Amino acid sequence: MFDRIVSHERALEAASRLINSHFGGADNKRGVRASTPASEDDDDIVITDYIMQQKAKEAERKSIPTERMQPAGGTQCSTES
């Protein structure tokens, strides 16, 4: 959606506002942030950006081979002559 970094804290706050807006009832003083047209500060957009950001990071980590990710076995040394 928007090209930016969303912190864990910001995503959690946005999720909390969305949840509270649904379950908080009349006592909910922290309403959901939403607008039309969409803004980068809207809670649903913040959460979506955070998920996409984490998905990209995970894909990047999986594409970088490490020793642990190498198949078992590898090259074998023979002791026979």
N, C-alpha and C positions, 0 to 999 in steps of 0.2 A: 504494500500500500504506500506508505511513506518511507523514504530512505533515511533511516535514523536508528539509533541504538535505544532500546527500551530496557531499563533496569528491572531486575527482579522485583524490587520494591514498588516501582510504578505499576507494573503489571498486577501485582498482588492488590494494591490499592484500587485499581480499576475493577478487578474481579470482585473485591469486597463491596464496592459501590453497586455493581450490577446485582449481586446477590441480595444486598440489603434493600435495594429498590423493589425487589420482588417479594422478599419475606419480611422486610422491616416494618410494614404497616404504616400507620399515621405517625408513629414516633420517629420515622426515618428522616433525619435532618440532612443526611449526606446523600442527596439524590444522584441518580445516574447522570453521567455527562453524555449527552447525545445532541446532535444538531443535523439540520438538513440545509445545505449539502454537508456531507461528512467533513469533520475536522480532525486533525491529528490528535487533538486532545479528547476526542470522544472515547469513552471507555471501551466500546466494542472494537474500535480501531486500534487502541493501545494494546489490547489483548491479542488481536489478530497479528499486529506487527511483532509482538513479543514471540508468539508461537512460530511465525515464519523465520524470525531471527534465530531462535533456538534450533529449528529444523535445519537451517543452513549450516549452523555450527556443527551439528551432529553429522551431517553429510560430509562436511569438510574433514572432521575427525576420522570418519570411516574410510575416506579416500587416501589418507596418509598411512601407508603400511608401517607397522612397528614389528619388532621381533616377536611379540606375543601373537600377532595376527598371522605370522607365517605358518604354513602348513607343517604339521609334525613330520619328523623324519629328517628332511634336509639331505645334505650329502653325507655319505657314510664312508668311513675310512676302512680300508681292508688291511688286515695284519698278515695276510698270506703273501708269499713271494713266489 
